[in-house]
């Protein structure tokens, strides 16, 4: 019975260790402004416009034109389906004073993970004077992993600022007081 008390006390203490608390925990996802409901509405409007545009061709006897316009609707649908599928991809960044974990999950669910020591990792930026931040990458010991390739230049600049300050805090070490 005494051992159970000691074990539970140690378990509670290990959950409150500052070294285990995350400094930064982010999930980066591609932005999609079109919801599925709005996509259905857009598809119905596009299909209706295509149907009414093809009617004169059908009445004139040029019915193959209607078939090709139907292919346009199918291509439109498939392109948006691929876009929605690609939106399932995301990246996770988890930073503690002793570890930086970075994971990329593809749209198909394939997961790749990297683990870095925050003391040895640096954030590599490629800046263009006209277009802003073009590329962000974690670099450590000859390995380089790009972060947020789907983000725009302004979003990459904000992410770089957040990551830089979080890495600086991680290099200072855990605060035990």
C-alpha angles and dihedrals in degrees: 000000000000090000091055091055092050092047093049091047091051091047092053092046092051090055091057097049108129091219090065097048113100119246091191131013114176137167114199118199133173112258117244117183097187116082122207091252091053090046090057090050091048091048092050092049092047092046092048092049090049092049094050091044091053095049096082090051091051092050091049090053096252092119095153087071089065090054092053091048087053088055088055089057090048091050090048090052094047093048092054092045089055089048092052090047091052089051090068090074118100143164129225125207117191119177130184127165090267105032142036112198119190123183131183118199116193125217088259091054098255108149127207120184134194128188123201137178105242091219091062102036124092131188112240116206130191109202128190114199093221103034103032127223109008103172139016124190140169109233124192131154095343095314120115127188122183116230124210102351089170094059124099123245095263092047090049090051091052091045091050091052092049093046093047093052092044092050090049090052091048091052090055087061133227121323110231097180 
